[in-house]
Amino acid sequence: MHAGQASVEVKTERAVYFYQKAGCGFSGLIDRDGKDWIGYQVKGGPKGNYRGIPNMAKDLFGHPGYETGQTELREKTTDIVKLRSFTADAGWDVQWQIDETRATMTASKIASPVWLLYEGSVGGKFNPEKQFAFWSDGTKKGCSERWAESLPAPKWAAFCDPKLKRSIVLAYDGPDVFSDTFWPMGGKGGMTVFGFGRTDKGGFGFHVKTVPFRFSFALVESISFEEIAAYVKAYLPHG
């Protein structure tokens, strides 16, 4: 059990992952110092139940706390864990592969357009005035800044904690071209609202429409752009 739901716990040298079986989303990502970079809880809004990865489809699939899906273990070795999550009506079907370097989702079926989100607590406690983000072209943004535009290719973003000197990096690999969004929610102790394929102006917009696609994330032991970019190039599928 993790944060109110039966979950799969995957331990690696770099991180511990908690994946909720019915919610089909990650509720916890614990680093080497015991800091939870997601911090999902059953209640609390931006300090709890809004959080998760990948939070794909509002009220439908892929979010901690939901009870819309089911998960089966496909493979388990000393080096890799593979999970398949799906719905009974066969509308949704994704596979996660977790190893020492990353977690990667390959989506083969989606019943509606989605976005791919990181809603969580950078460094274990979101502090937007001190934390920052990088884009793949080297652009640096403070986490107190709000933006909505299409990230440059290859599509990835990293959120960095200068105190821990550690980052979470997220990458999209697929055919769709779309806008992306970031804004801080709840102030200090709140959460990131980052989304590939998300727009909020005039109502929610979901812009990832074509399968298959891959979505990956990982903790990186650096806040250097050059080192994060090298990690993405070596380990995370990105397009």
Wavefront OBJ file of the C-alpha trace (Angstrom):
o trace
v 0.000 0.000 0.000
v 1.196 3.509 -0.815
v -0.857 6.684 -0.314
v -4.101 4.773 -0.032
v -3.795 2.296 -2.899
v -2.187 -1.057 -3.677
v 1.048 -0.219 -5.464
v 4.183 -1.614 -7.036
v 7.406 -0.553 -5.288
v 10.554 -0.609 -7.415
v 13.890 0.009 -5.681
v 16.986 1.083 -7.602
v 20.280 2.639 -6.535
v 19.115 6.012 -7.838
v 15.499 6.110 -6.643
v 12.503 4.236 -5.237
v 9.366 4.335 -7.383
v 5.793 3.816 -6.152
v 3.268 3.029 -8.891
v -0.423 2.707 -8.046
v -2.028 -0.328 -9.669
v -5.557 0.992 -10.239
v -4.564 4.629 -10.652
v -1.890 3.632 -13.192
v 0.333 6.506 -12.100
v 3.338 7.207 -9.896
v 2.502 8.451 -6.409
v 6.058 8.561 -5.057
v 9.628 9.048 -6.284
v 12.082 8.854 -3.379
v 15.674 9.971 -3.886
v 18.857 8.846 -2.094
v 18.222 11.350 0.703
v 14.672 10.145 1.306
v 13.075 13.155 -0.421
v 9.867 12.499 -2.337
v 9.817 14.347 -5.673
v 6.101 13.617 -6.189
v 4.535 13.450 -2.731
v 1.026 12.327 -3.646
v -1.403 12.125 -0.721
v -5.073 11.162 -0.636
v -6.061 14.749 0.240
v -4.475 18.174 0.064
v -4.913 19.589 -3.463
v -1.529 20.925 -4.659
v 0.046 19.556 -1.478
v -1.437 16.091 -2.022
v -4.025 14.578 -4.332
v -3.368 16.776 -7.378
v 0.129 15.333 -7.666
v 1.467 12.473 -9.757
v 3.203 11.303 -12.932
v 2.001 11.128 -15.751
v -1.570 12.298 -14.820
v -2.553 11.603 -18.404
v -6.300 12.081 -18.696
v -8.402 13.960 -16.162
v -10.858 11.625 -14.410
v -10.102 8.862 -16.922
v -6.698 7.201 -16.616
v -3.120 7.476 -15.436
v -3.362 9.423 -12.166
v -2.703 8.317 -8.566
v -5.922 7.894 -6.645
v -7.998 6.920 -9.678
v -9.559 3.451 -9.761
v -10.144 3.208 -13.497
v -7.383 0.810 -14.542
v -5.499 -2.311 -13.643
v -1.827 -3.245 -13.704
v 0.023 -6.508 -14.248
v 3.682 -7.387 -13.813
v 5.103 -8.414 -17.199
v 8.767 -8.917 -16.323
v 11.005 -8.730 -13.266
v 14.754 -9.307 -13.247
v 17.670 -7.891 -11.263
v 17.999 -5.152 -13.915
v 14.500 -4.301 -15.094
v 10.803 -4.228 -14.183
v 8.068 -4.089 -16.822
v 4.468 -3.215 -15.989
v 1.397 -3.148 -18.202
v -1.548 -0.903 -17.288
v -4.859 -1.008 -19.106
v -8.615 -0.655 -18.789
v -11.222 -3.394 -18.980
v -12.799 -1.836 -22.074
v -9.393 -1.950 -23.879
v -9.454 1.800 -24.451
v -6.173 2.375 -22.638
v -3.006 0.296 -22.780
v 0.482 1.416 -21.717
v 3.674 -0.347 -20.672
v 6.223 0.989 -18.196
v 9.839 -0.103 -18.122
v 11.805 0.840 -15.005
v 15.527 0.284 -14.663
v 18.515 1.886 -12.989
v 18.546 4.862 -15.334
v 14.899 5.842 -15.921
v 11.202 4.996 -16.076
v 9.775 4.928 -19.615
v 6.164 4.561 -20.676
v 5.228 3.347 -24.148
v 1.579 4.075 -24.926
v -0.068 1.808 -27.483
v -3.743 2.747 -26.896
v -5.360 5.932 -25.619
v -9.112 6.453 -25.610
v -8.806 10.231 -25.847
v -6.069 12.865 -26.300
v -3.808 13.240 -23.270
v -1.196 15.433 -21.685
v 1.901 14.152 -19.857
v 2.461 15.863 -16.542
v 4.877 16.276 -13.696
v 2.870 17.531 -10.751
v 5.017 17.212 -7.678
v 7.533 18.522 -5.214
v 10.982 19.316 -6.622
v 13.598 18.302 -4.062
v 10.937 16.960 -1.714
v 9.507 20.445 -1.061
v 8.599 22.799 -3.875
v 10.341 26.149 -3.438
v 9.657 28.094 -6.644
v 11.736 31.124 -5.650
v 14.936 29.042 -5.431
v 14.436 26.125 -7.822
v 14.744 26.348 -11.601
v 14.226 24.511 -14.877
v 16.204 23.856 -18.059
v 14.964 23.233 -21.583
v 16.863 21.176 -24.142
v 18.298 24.275 -25.851
v 19.835 25.510 -22.583
v 17.103 28.014 -21.719
v 16.911 28.466 -17.944
v 13.667 29.422 -16.198
v 12.971 30.096 -12.542
v 10.245 27.895 -11.114
v 8.369 31.028 -10.061
v 7.925 31.900 -13.764
v 4.846 30.865 -15.721
v 5.138 29.950 -19.393
v 3.128 28.372 -22.192
v 4.881 27.601 -25.469
v 6.195 24.698 -27.481
v 9.430 23.391 -25.993
v 12.309 23.161 -28.478
v 13.297 19.824 -29.982
v 14.258 17.445 -28.568
v 11.388 17.756 -26.115
v 12.656 17.533 -22.561
v 12.678 19.647 -19.425
v 14.564 19.336 -16.134
v 13.547 20.735 -12.759
v 16.484 21.375 -10.477
v 16.993 21.720 -6.750
v 20.190 23.677 -5.959
v 20.263 22.559 -2.321
v 20.360 18.845 -3.185
v 22.206 19.409 -6.480
v 19.747 16.982 -8.045
v 17.180 17.208 -10.856
v 14.206 15.439 -12.302
v 14.229 15.317 -16.090
v 11.216 14.433 -18.256
v 11.200 13.680 -21.984
v 8.663 13.068 -24.754
v 9.380 10.935 -27.808
v 6.611 10.850 -30.392
v 5.199 12.316 -33.611
v 2.897 15.055 -32.312
v 3.792 18.759 -32.283
v 2.113 20.748 -29.538
v 2.367 23.469 -26.900
v 3.635 22.851 -23.375
v 2.889 24.546 -20.072
v 4.451 25.249 -16.706
v 3.200 27.168 -13.691
v 3.725 26.972 -9.921
v 0.684 26.025 -7.854
v 0.244 26.497 -4.128
v 3.421 28.496 -3.512
v 6.168 27.107 -1.288
v 5.270 23.551 -0.391
v 2.886 23.349 -3.345
v 3.679 21.692 -6.655
v 4.870 22.060 -10.204
v 2.261 22.040 -12.942
v 4.312 20.972 -15.947
v 2.795 19.327 -18.981
v 3.855 18.120 -22.398
v 0.881 18.811 -24.631
v -1.035 20.856 -22.079
v -2.810 24.169 -22.522
v -4.963 25.890 -19.905
v -6.072 29.091 -21.629
v -9.795 28.977 -22.261
v -10.107 25.567 -20.586
v -8.040 22.412 -20.433
v -6.369 21.330 -23.661
v -4.966 17.832 -24.261
v -2.697 17.699 -27.312
v -0.888 14.333 -27.337
v -3.038 12.387 -29.772
v -0.950 9.902 -31.737
v 0.264 6.480 -30.576
v 2.694 4.975 -30.109
v 4.661 7.533 -28.109
v 7.126 7.317 -25.237
v 7.351 9.400 -22.082
v 10.305 9.094 -19.703
v 11.552 10.551 -16.454
v 14.572 10.127 -14.196
v 16.423 11.651 -11.284
v 19.832 13.034 -12.261
v 22.592 13.700 -9.733
v 23.393 17.129 -11.142
v 21.991 20.616 -11.748
v 24.453 21.311 -14.591
v 22.766 21.771 -17.968
v 25.625 20.020 -19.763
v 25.487 16.989 -17.477
v 21.695 16.747 -17.607
v 21.732 17.006 -21.424
v 24.363 14.258 -21.594
v 22.205 12.053 -19.349
v 19.159 12.548 -21.554
v 21.171 11.737 -24.652
v 22.528 8.552 -23.070
v 19.451 7.164 -21.331
v 16.097 8.817 -22.110
v 14.199 8.318 -25.370
v 13.540 11.798 -26.724
v 12.440 13.280 -29.998
l 1 2 3 4 5 6 7 8 9 10 11 12 13 14 15 16 17 18 19 20 21 22 23 24 25 26 27 28 29 30 31 32 33 34 35 36 37 38 39 40 41 42 43 44 45 46 47 48 49 50 51 52 53 54 55 56 57 58 59 60 61 62 63 64 65 66 67 68 69 70 71 72 73 74 75 76 77 78 79 80 81 82 83 84 85 86 87 88 89 90 91 92 93 94 95 96 97 98 99 100 101 102 103 104 105 106 107 108 109 110 111 112 113 114 115 116 117 118 119 120 121 122 123 124 125 126 127 128 129 130 131 132 133 134 135 136 137 138 139 140 141 142 143 144 145 146 147 148 149 150 151 152 153 154 155 156 157 158 159 160 161 162 163 164 165 166 167 168 169 170 171 172 173 174 175 176 177 178 179 180 181 182 183 184 185 186 187 188 189 190 191 192 193 194 195 196 197 198 199 200 201 202 203 204 205 206 207 208 209 210 211 212 213 214 215 216 217 218 219 220 221 222 223 224 225 226 227 228 229 230 231 232 233 234 235 236 237 238 239
